[in-house]
Amino acid sequence: MYAVRKFAGRKFMMLSLAGLALLLSGCATTWVEKSADWEPKKPTEALLCYYNVQSNGGVDVIDLGKQAAGGQAFDDVGMRTYKLMTKSLEKFNLSVSADRNRAKKLDSIAKEYKDLDTGSSGANRLLGSLTSQWRHPGSSDAPFHRYSNLNPKMAQDLVGKVRGKNKEEVFLSGELKIEDQDQFLVFKRYRLILSLKALDYKGNVVFQSRAEGFTNLTFLRNPWSEERIETAMAKALEKMTNVEAKKEISTFNNL
């Protein structure tokens, strides 16, 4: 009887440790979907239509002081994540490039970010850090990755405004959310969620993905640094490029 209780106790401890490890690892949800009719065998041009980075972590006074002294700004982190993302998409034969002259055709009348334009590049950088948001300067303010699956007519209209003569070209929309998380009350980390979607020449969804990554845990304070975010982004993208792609586009997958 004692042996049975001892075995049960060990099993409970092992399960508890496994559960703790799972919590610390983040239980990341990463997936990729591609249309069964879309299998590019060579690099395909992908026009960047929208890419936004935002954080709910707020502004850390210490990190803000570093920026005021000539350090990093939020748009530095944004551009670094963008470069990592475009490099990873090459493995899916997507060659991403920005063209503001084309993307601006998607701009809505009420510009979501117009109040962030102070007329001064330095002030814009500081304001972007204060509000913890950044949009790629070559993209538009039309985040069609959020709704195009449910509104095919809207997707067709969007593509109709920016497509050119290349019928193989696709049109990319995505965003990166950075969440400030507490773990076990005294530990902190950032959670990164990358959402991407590409439409073809006719406005059909041919590629969509979601990837998650986490920074290392820190005690009490969650310092903001390009290196921490960049490392977490690289981990998320590594998972995305290694996961088995589903050859079907789901209508209701949450991005």
Secondary structure, 3 states (H helix, E strand, C coil): CHHHHHHHHHHHHHHHHHHHHHHHHCCCCCEEEECCCCCCCCCEEEEEEEEEEEECCCCCHHHHHHHHCCCCCHHHHHHHHHHHHHHHHHHHCEEEEECHHHHHHHCCCCCCCHHHCCCCHHHHHHHHHHHCEEECCCCCCCCHHHCHHHCHHHHHHHHHHHCCCCCCCEEEEEEEEEEEEEECCCEEEEEEEEEEEEECCCCCEEEEEEEEEECCCEECCCCCCHHHHHHHHHHHHHHHHHCCCECCCCCCCCC
